[in-house]
Amino acid sequence: MATTVGPVSSEIRAAFGQRVRGLRLARGLSQEQTALRAGFSARYLSDVERGARNVGLENISLLASALEIRLAELFDDSAIDTSTRRSP
């Protein structure tokens, strides 16, 4: 099994953060509103959106609830360049 490390890992975090930001903005929510709904600090959400945090599964679920979307909607990886990923 291949291990994802280094630049690919940070690319995934950045793409996920962009996805969260896009979904938040599409719903007309501020970072503060979204963070409050999820039970996060605004700083934590900012870090997620900038790709500075490796978000755990429980927090991903809280984000989906805060955005009032299905969990799967957070994982649209079409924005991620997969050409640098290693095959298993």
Secondary structure, 3 states (H helix, E strand, C coil): CCCCCCHHHHHHHHHHHHHHHHHHHHCCCCHHHHHHHHCCCHHHHHHHHCCCCCCCHHHHHHHHHHHCCCHHHHHCHHHCCHHHCCCC
